[in-house]
Each structure stands twice: as C-alpha cells, then as structure tokens.
Amino acid sequence: MRRLLPCLFCLVLTAVAADMDVLPDERTLASVAERHGQAAAARLRQWRELVGQIHGMHEERRVELVNRFFNRIPSRTDLAHWGREDYWATPLEMLVTNGGDCEDFALAKYFTLRAAGVPNERLRVTYVRAWIAGEKRMESHMVLAYYPFPDAEPLILDNLVPEVRPASARTDLTPTMGFNAEGLWSAKQRGQAGRLGEVSRIGHWNDLVQRMREQRSGVLR
Amino acid sequence: MKSVSLKTLLVALLALAFLLLGGLLFTTNLAHTRDFLTRQLQTHAQDTATTLALQLSPAFQANDLAAVTNTVDALFDSGYYRRIALTAPSGRVILVREIPVRVQGPPDWFIRLVPLATPSGTAESLAGWQRAAVIEVRSHPGYAYRQLWQTTRSITLWTLALGVLSALLAIWLLRRTLRPLGDMERLALHAAEGRFEQLPEAHPIRELGTISQAMNRMSASVERMLGEQRDLVEKLQHELYHDDLTGLFNRAYMLSATDAALTEPGQSVGLAILRFGGLAELNAHQGRAGGDALVRAAASVTSVLAAEFSGVAGRLDGGQFAVLLDQTQEATLSELAARLGEVGAQILLELEAQAHCDAHVGAALATGTRRATLFAAADAALRDARLGPTGSFRLVTGAAPAAGDLRKTLMTAIEQNAFLLEWQPVLRCPDQGLEHFEAYARIRSADGELLPAGAFVHLAEEMGLIATVDEQVVTHAWIALDGKQSVGAVNLSARSLASPGFTDWLRQLVQTPAQLRLELSLSAVLATPGALAALTTLEAAGFPIVLDRFVPQLDTLARLREIRPHGVKVEGALCRQVRDDAGTRALLVTLCVHARELGIVIGATGVEREDQREALCELGFDTVQGRLYGQRELI
C-alpha cells in the first residue's frame, strides 16, 4: 500500500466519501517537495494530519479547526495568483501555491470537512454579497455555510474573517443562493455531466474534480 | 436448384446494402436527435429551477406564500413544464404543480417505442440564511416529442425517396452494363447453328470486354475449322469420284450411279456412251497435248448436254464418255444420243482430228435390269454405231413402256385422282427405331402394273402437270397423316415448288407443318428459278426441308450452310459403297461430322444389306432407309 494514512480513513468514510478522498499520498508529497519545495510539502502534510486528527471530534469543532487551518493562507485574486479569471483551484493547488480567492477557500474547506466526515446535507457552498466597509461597496463573494440541522441558522466559514461566526453575526453578508456541491458531484457520478457540460458552474466543477483525481495520484500541472 | 439471373442478384444485393445503410443512418439520426432533445430538456429544467430559486428568495424571506404560489403558477401555466415542486428542507411539501403527460402529434406507438426521459433540475431557495425550499422542475416532453416525431418522419420520407431513386438508377445501370451478356448468349446460340458473328469488344466493364474478345476468337476459329472440314470433304469427294483431267465423274462413280438408278423399281434408266476412237493415233501425231485437248473438249460438251437433259456426265476411260439419265424415255434418250453424236463429230472437226479419230454414240434404255446388262446393251449399240460414219448413234431399248401409253396412264391417274402411296420406313441409326415414313407415289398402268414415280415424273414435268401431280400426292399423304402422331416425308418437284400459289396452298393444307417433311433434290432446286425462295418460305413456315440425293460437291456443301435444311439424304450410289471403298468411307465420315456441326440430320439411302446398315451407322449417319426395310403400312 502506497497510501498508508488514507487506508485508515477507508474504514471510516462512506462510499461517496471514498471518492471525496482528496488527500495526497506519499508519492504526491515527494513530488511536491521536489518541484515546489519542502514548505509546500509540509503544508500538505499538515493538511493530511489535520483531517486525521479531527475526525472523531465534535462537528462544530471540526468546522472551526478546518476554517482556521485554511484561513492562514493568504487571500489573492485569481488574476493575481493564477494569471486568469475565475479559476477554481483544488485544495492541493491552493496549499501548494499558498494562496487562493474566496471560491478556493470555500471549496477547500468543503472538501476537507467532507473528508473529515461531515455530511453533505449540512454544507452549502453559498453565493453572497459582501459589504466591504473600507471601500463602501458590495462585492460578490463565496462562503461555506454549515447547517447543524436543516432549519438551523448556519455557521459561516469565510476567509474575510478569521473565525467561524453564526450567520446572524454576519450583517455584512447577504446570501443570494446556496448550492449543494454533492448534487453536482452525483450528477457527475451518474454520468449526466456530459449532458450538462454547457452549464458554466458544472464546467468549473468537472474541471476541478478531474484535477483532484489526477493530483491525488501525484499528477501536478 | 432454382436459377436466379445475375441482374436480380445484383439488384437484391444493392437493395440490401441500401437498406442496411439507410437503417443505420436512420437509427443514429434518431438517437442523436433524442439525445439532443433530452439535453435541452435537462438544461431547461435546471435553468428554470435556478432562476426560480433566486426569484422566490425575497418572497420566502417575507414569508409571502401567496407571492411564491403566484410566481410558480405564472411559470407553470406557460405549459412548458410537467412538474414544479417546492419542498421544505424538513421534507414538508410546500407546493406541487403537475400535469399528466399528454402529447399531441406523434401517435402512441411512437411514444411507446421511442421513450423520452424527462430529467429534472433542482435548486435551493434561501430565506436569508435559512434554507427555505428545494425546487424541483421537470420540463414537459410534449414539444420535444413533436420535434422528434417530425424529424423521424422527414428522415423516413427522405430515406424512402432516395431508396426508390437509387434503386431505379441501379436497375437502369445494371440493364445497361449487362446487355453484352445477352449478346454473348445470342452469339453462342447462333454459333451452335453454324452462324458466326462478332461481338463489339469495347466495353466499360473490363471482364465483359475480355470475354467478348475471347468469344470472338472462339467463333472465328470454329468457323475456320468448319470451313477446313468442308474443304476436306470436297477434296476427298473430288479425288474419289472425279477424273483428274476433265473434272467429270469417273468410272467408279458412273457405275455406282447406274446401280442406284436401276434399284428404283420401275424407273427407266438411259445410258449413252460417246466414244472417240483413234486417240492413240492422235497422240502419236499431235503429241499427248493433242489427245488431252480432245478429251477436255469432249468432257466440256458432254457435261453441258448432261445438264440440259438433267443427267449425270462422266468419263469412263480414255476416250469414252457417258451420260446417265434416270426417269427418262426413249425419245429423250434418242435426242441425247443424236446430240452427243453431233457434238462429237464437231469437236473432231474443230480440233482437226478427223483424220485420226472417229466419234460414235451407243445408247441403251432399260428398266429394272442389272448394271452389266445396261452397259452391255450400250456397248452393243456402240459397236453397231461404229459401223456407220463419225457422229452416228444407235439406241437399244429394253422393256421400258412406250411413251404414248405412259402419257395416257398419267392423264387418267390425274383425272381420277388415282395416285397410290407406298410408305417406306426411315429408321434411326443406333436402335433401328422408326424415325418417320417416306411416301412414294405410284400409278397403275392399263395392264394393272404399278408404275413408280420415276416412270412418270419426267413426263409430268414435260407436260407441265407436275404441280397438279404433287398437289394430289401431297393431299393423299396428308390425309393419311392428319390427326395422327406419325411424321411423313413426301418428294416434291422443284418445278411444283416454283409454280405460283403452291406454297400458299401447302401452308393452308398442312396445319402442323412439323409433321410433313418435304424432300427435294438440291440440284433441281438450284436449277429452277424461284424454287429456292419458295423453299425458304416453307422452311420459315415450319416445314422440315430435306435435301434428297445429296452428293457432296464444291457448291452443294456451301449451299448447306446457306439453306440450313432439317436434313440431307446422301445419294444411294455413295452409301452402297461404304463396305467396299475406304475413300468413300472417309468422305462420308467427314460429311457426317460436317452436317452434325451444322445441326443437320444426315440420312443414308439405298441400304440393301444389313452389313451396309451397320457400316453406315458406325460412320455417323442419323437415319437409314432402303430396300432392306421394304414397305410398310403407315403406323
């Protein structure tokens, strides 16, 4: 077995989650160390350890720790970081390059929490409008919302503020639309993605999932 | 095994190929269209769900269910949706709008046969941060079905139309390209009949062109081989029965011909011998060339006279020439003898040979006697004539009936329609089975004796009554044959054939012409104006034509290919020599092969003995007839 650690999770994760196994294996780590330096490899290793450590913890605690882990990474625009508009980076790319925009944060946190055993039903990737006080304007933004139960007020994981806060405490955010990432995921699984390929969100999503698959087994672009 | 034409097979294969191709195109087209429509339905449903989720958010936040209902209804009533359902995150149903799928346009069987999936699109609507509802939208497949049905129908129609068009085109093309096959078939059939043609060799299909060339070469070489065979027959015949110096028949043939003539019962046979005496002396004085010149001149005039009297001319030996007349009378023979004497004397004068040579004629007429007797009588007459001056002749008559009596008998027979028929069987060679009967006409003389045709035909021809005689004889024969299975043959005079109205009369009388074979002498047909045309007419009408008393000669063999008769009957004088003469055998074998290649039935006549029959059958004759088989009643 090349992947020593993930084999632990195999017992814990559900069938769907097994496909959500986005954590890097040893070969990937070696490859990253060689091409991007030890610091990048260390970040990946910490990420893998984090998921292992928090797995048994209380769900809200897991949410907090994952939020904190990613919020250490500097926030940068796609154009500045990737050289192109609207690029959905994988968690691995984000950690290796040590940077990402709001979408990258929300998605990285989503995948990490899913890997740490948080059910999909409680997570929503949500489009919001954020009031940027310093610039006195609304900006399109993306956060991850955690719903402990269906009708509950969600906790918001946002890269603009360091800690997790309940939605009512985030008066600067106005939600527009939440989407069920797993739904897209399943659509992909059902083989319908091709039929829906023209839809832009799905396009991003397919690209992302594809890269995650490749990177898991050490293929880095 | 049932046979199928090449054209049918090719058309069937093309049709099959088109059907497969058409079916494949049709199926893929249908599948693609269906796939495209399903994708459109999915996109439409998902877009609507997303838009609706965004639109309903403020209403949910204001807890304004009326606004939510209105918005959903307004959208749903457009008719493009099959179902819109709003469900709370707890699973409680907030609102459902649904109509059953009822599709107008395409028939039910089409909907059953080509099911169209109606995928759904879902989105979540938020009330502030609270998840208010899951929105599920399914598009109505009616329009998609209608589109699918129209596409299917138009594809089907186009496929069918193109199918019919290409089938017509294929049939037309095949008919054009395969036409040479028909030509080849015709060439082969014609070649079997001895007619040789050439096909056009240029052809758009290379194989057919090559076959055409090969068949042309084959046709040409078969034609050449047949020609060589004919030449061989002629050469053999000529060498066997002709005199080298003069080209007349030789002694062997003359003896044989006399035999044959004498075997015909009741036939008066006349023989005239022209003898030039003193040839040796002429040779001594004028050299061999002088003698040869005399012989050639004599041969030439003898031949001319023989033709004039419908006889056969030959050179017996040295300075002796003979003319044989069958079916003749004293007056005719006498005239011939006189003329021979005259021309003999004239030749001597012209060649200034009268000092050394003399010329005399001896003639004899006999009926039913032996050859030796006839020759002895002619020799006796010749000896008698030599007592007279050059150019004189003597005639010895045997038991031939007097011309005056015969004339009376013939007239009576015609007036009383009193012709009698005797039927002689003609047998097939290998098994001696009956092929058909040949009718021989007879009349009864005043003293009760049966006279054969040979005795009166010549007279009837002279009197211009031959057509009447033939009509009566044919009528008798046909009365005997009509309504029976039997096939009969009758002898016709070439003059009857050429007489006006005869062919029409015959065609009207005989409704089943295949039952009545018409036998004619080729030389008589060729000598009588109009007879050949009449013969061709009758042949076309379906009467089997048989050339009687056939002797293979330079022109007669060529005529065989031209006339293409049903059969030929070889002169009895030749047939009888089959046991005695190797040369005759070779000639007859070659003739049989030649006839068979032309598809002509070849018959032997004058068969008198069983060993002759065996020998003739071995040579390749198809039928035999003669005195060996006697006369029989018509079966």
Interface residues (C-beta under 8 A of the other chain):
Chain A: R124 T126 A145 Y147 P150 D151 E153 P154 I156 A167 S168 P175 T176 M177 G178 F179 N180 G183 Q192 R195 L196 E198 V199
Chain B: T38 R39 Q42 T43 Q46 T50 A53 L54 S57 P89 S90 P119 T122 A123 E124 L126 G128 W129 Q130 R131
